[in-house]
C-alpha cells in the first residue's frame, strides 16, 4: 500500500508545482506587448495608456531645461513606440526638467551688440531692451557701454537683461563741443600747441608782472580747464612777465 501512496503523493505535488510555477512562467514567457506611442501626452495620461497595455511607466528627465515645454509633458520614451516587449516592462518617459538652471551673468561691456545678444541667447536669457547712447569716441560705436545686471550675478534661465550701446554721431564742426585743456604753468609756446591740438584757438594774450613766477608762464586761462566749449573757440591767456 505504501508503495502505491508514495508515487501518488509525489505526482500530486508535481501537478501543484507545475500549476503554480511552471505554467504561469510558460504562459508569460510566450506573451508579448506592443509599446504604445505616449509622446506629447501628460505623464498621468501616458501612465494610464501604458498600464492598459500591460506595461509600467517610469519617470526620467531631460538633460537640458526646455523653456517652452510643460514639466508634465512626455517629450520622449524608451523603448520607442511600436517595440515588442514582455508584459510588465518599464517604459522610461522623458519629462522636462522642473528646475530652471542658474548661470552667472557674463560681462558684456566692450562687446558688440550682436555678440552680447548671442551670448545672452546661448544662456537662455531674454534681452528686454537695448538703449542707445551717443558717444564721441568712434571705437565705442556699436559696443556695450553698460548692463543692467553686473557680471557674475547668478540669474535663472529666462531672466530679463537690458544694456546700453554706444552710437557714434559725427557732429557738424560748428556744433562740436570739446574740452578745454589745463595749460596753467606751461610756457606760452607749449600752451599754444596744446590749445590748437585740442581743436581750439589762441585768443588774447595779456601779461602780468611777477617777481616770483617764471617769466613767459601761463598763470590764468579763460575758459578754465575742463570746460566744455564749441570747437574752435579762443582761449585767452594771462602770462607772467619778469622785470623790465
Order of alpha helices (4+ residues) and beta strands (2+ residues): alpha-alpha-beta-alpha-beta-beta-beta-beta-beta-alpha-beta-beta-beta-beta-beta-alpha-beta-beta-beta-beta
